[in-house]
Protein backbone atom coordinates (compact mmCIF):
# COMPACT_ATOMS: atom_id res chain seq x y z
CA UNK A 1 0.00 0.00 0.00
CA UNK A 2 2.81 2.40 0.93
CA UNK A 3 4.53 1.64 -2.34
CA UNK A 4 1.35 2.42 -4.31
CA UNK A 5 0.86 5.75 -2.50
CA UNK A 6 4.51 6.65 -3.08
CA UNK A 7 4.21 5.89 -6.81
CA UNK A 8 1.06 8.01 -7.03
CA UNK A 9 2.83 10.94 -5.39
CA UNK A 10 5.79 10.64 -7.77
CA UNK A 11 3.39 10.56 -10.75
CA UNK A 12 1.57 13.67 -9.54
CA UNK A 13 4.82 15.54 -9.04
CA UNK A 14 6.19 14.70 -12.48
CA UNK A 15 3.00 15.15 -14.56
CA UNK A 16 2.81 18.61 -16.20
CA UNK A 17 -0.98 18.79 -15.79
CA UNK A 18 -0.56 19.08 -12.03
CA UNK A 19 2.10 21.75 -12.36
CA UNK A 20 0.22 24.37 -14.33
CA UNK A 21 -2.99 25.00 -16.24
CA UNK A 22 -2.86 25.26 -20.01
CA UNK A 23 -4.04 28.27 -21.99
CA UNK A 24 -7.07 26.32 -23.15
CA UNK A 25 -7.97 25.28 -19.62
CA UNK A 26 -7.87 28.89 -18.49
CA UNK A 27 -10.07 29.96 -21.40
CA UNK A 28 -12.58 27.20 -20.67
CA UNK A 29 -13.23 28.75 -17.27
CA UNK A 30 -15.31 31.36 -19.12
CA UNK A 31 -18.89 30.45 -19.97
CA UNK A 32 -18.89 31.72 -23.56
CA UNK A 33 -15.71 29.84 -24.44
CA UNK A 34 -17.04 26.68 -22.82
CA UNK A 35 -20.26 27.00 -24.81
CA UNK A 36 -18.34 27.69 -28.03
CA UNK A 37 -16.38 24.46 -27.55
CA UNK A 38 -19.54 22.51 -26.74
CA UNK A 39 -21.26 23.79 -29.89
CA UNK A 40 -18.40 23.92 -32.40
CA UNK A 41 -15.38 21.82 -31.46
CA UNK A 42 -16.68 18.37 -32.40
CA UNK A 43 -17.64 19.42 -35.94
CA UNK A 44 -14.45 21.46 -36.27
CA UNK A 45 -12.37 18.44 -35.27
CA UNK A 46 -14.10 16.34 -37.91
CA UNK A 47 -13.53 18.98 -40.59
CA UNK A 48 -9.90 19.44 -39.52
CA UNK A 49 -9.20 15.74 -39.87
CA UNK A 50 -10.99 15.59 -43.22
CA UNK A 51 -8.79 18.46 -44.43
CA UNK A 52 -5.62 16.66 -43.27
CA UNK A 53 -4.92 18.62 -40.08
CA UNK A 54 -3.96 16.22 -37.31
CA UNK A 55 -2.59 17.34 -33.97
CA UNK A 56 -1.39 20.87 -33.27
CA UNK A 57 -1.52 23.48 -36.00
CA UNK A 58 -0.42 27.04 -36.70
CA UNK A 59 -3.06 29.59 -37.64
CA UNK A 60 -2.85 32.54 -40.02
CA UNK A 61 -5.69 34.98 -40.67
CA UNK A 62 -6.02 37.11 -43.79
CA UNK A 63 -8.76 39.75 -44.11
CA UNK A 64 -9.82 41.57 -47.27
CA UNK A 65 -11.84 44.74 -46.82
CA UNK A 66 -13.26 45.25 -50.33
CA UNK A 67 -14.37 41.62 -50.62
CA UNK A 68 -15.52 41.50 -46.99
CA UNK A 69 -13.81 38.14 -46.45
CA UNK A 70 -11.81 36.70 -43.58
CA UNK A 71 -9.70 33.65 -44.44
CA UNK A 72 -8.44 31.11 -41.92
CA UNK A 73 -5.29 29.26 -43.02
CA UNK A 74 -3.73 26.36 -41.12
CA UNK A 75 -0.49 24.37 -41.19
CA UNK A 76 0.70 21.48 -39.03
CA UNK A 77 4.32 20.81 -38.14
CA UNK A 78 4.66 18.15 -40.85
CA UNK A 79 3.17 20.34 -43.59
CA UNK A 80 5.31 22.67 -45.65
CA UNK A 81 2.56 25.07 -46.73
CA UNK A 82 -0.49 26.71 -45.26
CA UNK A 83 -3.84 25.47 -46.51
CA UNK A 84 -7.10 27.42 -46.57
CA UNK A 85 -9.48 25.95 -44.02
CA UNK A 86 -12.38 28.41 -43.73
CA UNK A 87 -13.62 31.65 -45.26
CA UNK A 88 -16.01 33.89 -43.35
CA UNK A 89 -17.95 36.95 -44.50
CA UNK A 90 -17.75 40.25 -42.66
CA UNK A 91 -21.29 41.01 -41.48
CA UNK A 92 -20.74 44.78 -41.46
CA UNK A 93 -18.24 47.33 -42.80
CA UNK A 94 -16.82 50.61 -41.55
CA UNK A 95 -15.01 53.42 -43.34
CA UNK A 96 -13.51 53.16 -46.82
CA UNK A 97 -10.44 51.58 -48.39
CA UNK A 98 -7.18 52.87 -46.98
CA UNK A 99 -5.43 52.43 -43.62
CA UNK A 100 -6.61 53.69 -40.26
CA UNK A 101 -4.97 57.06 -39.61
CA UNK A 102 -6.29 58.28 -36.28
CA UNK A 103 -8.85 57.80 -33.57
CA UNK A 104 -12.43 58.31 -34.68
CA UNK A 105 -11.89 57.98 -38.43
CA UNK A 106 -13.98 54.76 -38.51
CA UNK A 107 -11.32 53.06 -40.63
CA UNK A 108 -10.38 49.39 -40.37
CA UNK A 109 -6.56 49.16 -40.29
CA UNK A 110 -4.50 47.77 -43.15
CA UNK A 111 -1.16 46.10 -42.54
CA UNK A 112 0.65 43.22 -40.89
CA UNK A 113 -0.47 42.47 -37.35
CA UNK A 114 -0.86 39.68 -34.82
CA UNK A 115 -3.42 38.68 -32.21
CA UNK A 116 -2.56 40.19 -28.84
CA UNK A 117 -5.82 39.79 -26.89
CA UNK A 118 -8.21 36.92 -26.27
CA UNK A 119 -11.36 38.42 -24.75
CA UNK A 120 -13.81 35.75 -23.54
CA UNK A 121 -16.14 38.34 -22.01
CA UNK A 122 -16.34 40.80 -24.88
CA UNK A 123 -19.24 43.20 -25.34
CA UNK A 124 -19.39 41.59 -28.80
CA UNK A 125 -19.68 37.99 -27.55
CA UNK A 126 -16.08 36.84 -28.12
CA UNK A 127 -13.24 38.86 -29.59
CA UNK A 128 -9.64 38.60 -30.75
CA UNK A 129 -7.65 41.81 -30.52
CA UNK A 130 -4.93 42.78 -32.97
CA UNK A 131 -1.84 44.80 -32.08
CA UNK A 132 -2.92 48.03 -33.79
CA UNK A 133 -1.31 50.54 -33.63
CA UNK A 134 2.12 49.26 -34.59
CA UNK A 135 5.17 51.38 -35.43
CA UNK A 136 4.03 52.03 -39.00
CA UNK A 137 0.61 53.19 -37.78
CA UNK A 138 2.12 55.46 -35.13
CA UNK A 139 4.36 57.25 -37.63
CA UNK A 140 1.49 57.61 -40.11
CA UNK A 141 -0.70 59.25 -37.46
CA UNK A 142 2.02 61.72 -36.50
CA UNK A 143 2.94 63.37 -33.24
CA UNK A 144 0.19 65.05 -31.31
CA UNK A 145 -2.57 62.92 -32.83
CA UNK A 146 -4.22 59.86 -31.34
CA UNK A 147 -3.90 56.61 -33.27
CA UNK A 148 -6.94 55.03 -31.70
CA UNK A 149 -6.94 51.37 -30.75
CA UNK A 150 -9.07 48.47 -29.56
CA UNK A 151 -9.33 46.84 -32.97
CA UNK A 152 -10.87 43.37 -32.80
CA UNK A 153 -12.22 40.49 -34.81
CA UNK A 154 -15.48 39.95 -32.95
CA UNK A 155 -19.08 38.76 -32.92
CA UNK A 156 -22.21 40.85 -33.36
CA UNK A 157 -22.72 42.97 -36.48
CA UNK A 158 -21.68 46.49 -35.54
CA UNK A 159 -18.32 48.14 -36.13
CA UNK A 160 -16.44 51.43 -35.94
CA UNK A 161 -13.25 50.03 -37.44
CA UNK A 162 -13.18 46.40 -36.31
CA UNK A 163 -13.88 43.22 -38.29
CA UNK A 164 -17.29 41.92 -37.22
CA UNK A 165 -18.45 38.38 -37.86
CA UNK A 166 -21.64 36.90 -36.43
CA UNK A 167 -21.64 35.35 -32.96
CA UNK A 168 -21.81 31.89 -34.56
CA UNK A 169 -18.79 32.56 -36.77
CA UNK A 170 -16.62 34.12 -34.05
CA UNK A 171 -17.16 31.00 -31.95
CA UNK A 172 -15.35 28.95 -34.59
CA UNK A 173 -12.55 31.45 -35.17
CA UNK A 174 -12.04 31.92 -31.43
CA UNK A 175 -11.88 28.16 -30.78
CA UNK A 176 -9.35 27.70 -33.59
CA UNK A 177 -7.23 30.54 -32.19
CA UNK A 178 -7.33 29.02 -28.70
CA UNK A 179 -6.26 25.66 -30.12
CA UNK A 180 -3.37 27.23 -32.03
CA UNK A 181 -2.19 29.17 -28.99
CA UNK A 182 -2.60 26.18 -26.71
CA UNK A 183 -0.58 24.08 -29.17
CA UNK A 184 2.39 26.42 -28.81
CA UNK A 185 1.86 29.20 -31.38
CA UNK A 186 2.86 32.32 -29.47
CA UNK A 187 2.14 34.76 -32.31
CA UNK A 188 -0.88 34.38 -34.58
CA UNK A 189 -0.45 36.66 -37.62
CA UNK A 190 -3.35 38.71 -38.96
CA UNK A 191 -2.76 40.44 -42.29
CA UNK A 192 -5.43 42.98 -43.20
CA UNK A 193 -5.49 43.95 -46.87
CA UNK A 194 -7.64 46.55 -48.64
CA UNK A 195 -8.52 43.97 -51.31
CA UNK A 196 -7.19 40.83 -52.99
CA UNK A 197 -3.92 42.36 -54.07
CA UNK A 198 -3.61 41.20 -57.65
CA UNK A 199 -1.98 43.55 -60.15
CA UNK A 200 -5.38 44.21 -61.72
CA UNK A 201 -6.97 45.15 -58.40
CA UNK A 202 -4.01 47.29 -57.38
CA UNK A 203 -4.28 49.25 -60.60
CA UNK A 204 -8.06 49.58 -60.31
CA UNK A 205 -8.17 50.77 -56.71
CA UNK A 206 -5.07 52.97 -57.01
CA UNK A 207 -6.96 55.02 -59.59
CA UNK A 208 -9.79 55.47 -57.10
CA UNK A 209 -7.48 56.12 -54.12
CA UNK A 210 -4.22 57.51 -55.61
CA UNK A 211 -2.99 58.69 -52.21
CA UNK A 212 -2.78 55.03 -51.08
CA UNK A 213 -0.96 53.61 -54.12
CA UNK A 214 2.57 53.59 -52.69
CA UNK A 215 1.46 52.18 -49.35
CA UNK A 216 -0.54 49.44 -51.04
CA UNK A 217 2.47 48.45 -53.12
CA UNK A 218 4.31 47.58 -49.89
CA UNK A 219 1.38 45.45 -48.73
CA UNK A 220 1.23 43.70 -52.09
CA UNK A 221 4.74 42.31 -51.63
CA UNK A 222 3.66 40.31 -48.58
CA UNK A 223 0.46 39.21 -50.26
CA UNK A 224 2.27 38.06 -53.41
CA UNK A 225 4.83 35.93 -51.57
CA UNK A 226 2.12 34.13 -49.63
CA UNK A 227 -0.10 33.75 -52.69
CA UNK A 228 2.77 32.04 -54.51
CA UNK A 229 4.38 29.91 -51.79
CA UNK A 230 1.59 29.64 -49.17
CA UNK A 231 4.12 30.59 -46.51
CA UNK A 232 4.59 33.73 -44.49
CA UNK A 233 7.74 35.82 -44.71
CA UNK A 234 9.16 38.13 -42.02
CA UNK A 235 8.02 41.74 -42.28
CA UNK A 236 10.00 44.55 -40.66
CA UNK A 237 8.72 48.00 -39.76
CA UNK A 238 11.29 50.56 -40.83
CA UNK A 239 10.84 54.34 -40.83
CA UNK A 240 7.08 54.11 -41.15
CA UNK A 241 7.09 51.47 -43.87
CA UNK A 242 6.66 47.72 -44.08
CA UNK A 243 9.71 45.93 -45.48
CA UNK A 244 9.04 42.39 -46.67
CA UNK A 245 12.17 40.26 -46.45
N, C-alpha and C positions, 0 to 999 in steps of 0.2 A: 504493500500500500504506500509506504514512504517513497519507494522508488518511483511509483506512478505519479505521485504528487510532485516529486522533484522534477520528473521529465516534463510535466505540464507547465511548471514554473519556467523551466528553461525555454520551452516552446514559446510561451507568452513573451518572454524577454527578447527573443530573437526574431519574432515575427513583426514585420514593418507595420501591419495593421494596428497593432497595439501601441505603436510608438507615436503615430501621428495620423490625423485625418487627411484624406485626399481632398483635392479641390472639388471633385464631384460630390463627395460626401458632405462637404460644407454647403455646397449649393442646394443639395437636396433637403436641407433643413428648412428651406423656404417653400411655402405652400404652392406658389405658382410654378416653380421649377419641378417640384414633385409631381404636380398635375400634368405638366408638359411631358415628363418622362412616361407617366402612366398612359397618356393618350397617344404619344407619338413614337416612343423609342422602339417598340416591337416592330412596327411597320418600317421604320427607318433601318433597323438592323437587317430586316429581310431584303430591303432594297439595296443596302450597302453590300451585302454578300452577293446579290445577283449582279451587281456592277463590278464585282471583283475586289472589293475593299474588305480585307480581313484583318482584324487586330487594330492597332493604333494607326491613326492617319493624321497627316497635316492638312490644314484647311487654308484656303485662299479665297477671298471674296473680291469680286469685281462688280462695280456698279456703273451703269450707263444712264446718264440723265435724260438725253433726248429720247432714247428708246424706253425709258422707265423700267429697266430690267436690272435685277440683282442676281449675279451668277455665283454659285457655290462650287468650287473646284476642290478636289481631294487627291491626295497621294499618300500611299503607304511607304514604309521604309524599303520595301523590295520593288517598288515601282520607280521608273526613271523619269516619268512625266506626270504632270497633273492631268486629271480627267474630269470633265464637267459632270457634276452629279445632279444638281438642281438649278432651275431658273425660276425666279419669283418676280412678279410684277410689283412695282411701286403702286400703292393705292391712292397716292396723292402727290402733288408736285408743289414746289415753292421756288419763286424767283425765275431767272432765265439761265441760259447757258453762260458760262464764265465762272471764275472762281469766287469764293466768298472773300470779300475785301474787309468788311468791318461789321461790328455789332449792329444788328437791326436791319441789315440789307436784304434779309430773307433768302439769301443765296445758300445753296448746298455747295460745300467745298468741292474742289477738284484737285487731285494730287495723290501722293503716295503716303498712306497712313497705316496704322495698325490699331487693333482693338486694345484699349487700355482700361475699360470698365465693363464689368458684368453687373448689371443692376437687376436683381430678382424681385425688387419691389418698386418698379418703375411706375410713374403716373400713366405710362403707355403700355401697361401689362408687363412686358419684359423688354429690356433694352441692352444693346451692346454699344458702348461709347467708343469713338475713335479719337486719336490724339491730335485733333485740331485744337488750337493752331500749332503748326510746327514752325521751324525756322524760316522756311520760305514764306509762309503765311504772315508771320510777324513782320518781315521786311516789306512785304507788299502793302500791309496796312499802314506802316510808317509810324514814326514816333508821335506820341500825343494822341493817337487814335486807339480805340478799343477794337481788338480783333473779334470779340465775341467768343463763344465756346459752347460747350454742352451739345455737341453734335452726336446723334445716335442713330443706329438702325433699331427701329422699335415697332411695337404693335400700334393698334388704333389707326386712324386714317386722317390725322391732322399733322401739319408740319409748318415750321417757320425756318426751314433750312436743313432738317434731318431727312432721313430716308425711311418713310413709313411703309410697313407691310401691314397685313391684317394680324389680329391676335393669333389666328390659327397658323399663319406662316411664320411669325416670329418664334413660336414655340419650337418649330423644327430647326430654324437657324440657330436659336439659342442652345438647344440640346446638342447640335453638332459642334458648336463652339466650345461648350463645356467638355465634350468628349475629346476634342483636339487638345485643349489645355490640360485636361487630366492625363492625357497620354504623353505629355511632355513637351508640347509645343508652347514655348514661352511667348513668342510673338506671332500673332495671327495677322497677316497683311490684309489691308483693305485698300484697293486702288479705285478711286472714283474718277471716272472719265466723263467728259461732256457728251460723248457719243462714241459709237464704235469707230475707232480711229483709223479707218481706211484712208487711202490717199484721196479717194473721191469725196468722202465725208469731210475730210479736213479742208479740201478746196471749197466745198459747198458752204460750210459753216463759217469759214474764214472770210468769205465775202459778206456774210451777214453780220459778223462780229470781228471786223478787221483788227480791233485793238487787242484781241486775244490770240491772234495768229501765231506770234512767236512763242508765247507760253504753251499753246497747244502742241507746237512742234516738239517741245521737250517732253511732253506727256506721251506723244506718239511713239517715241523711241522705246519706252518701257512696254507699251502696248504691243509694238511690232515684234519685239524679242519674244514675249510670251506667246503671241499668236503663232509664231513660227516654231518655237521649241517646246512650248507648254511647260516652261520652267521660269521661275522668277530670277531676276538679276539684281545685284545690289544697286541701290540708288542713293547717292550722296546729296546733301543739301549745301550748296556752295554759293555764297554771295547772293542769296535770294533766288537761286535757280536749282532745279533738279538736274543732276548729272548722272545719267545711266551708264554704268560701267560696262 
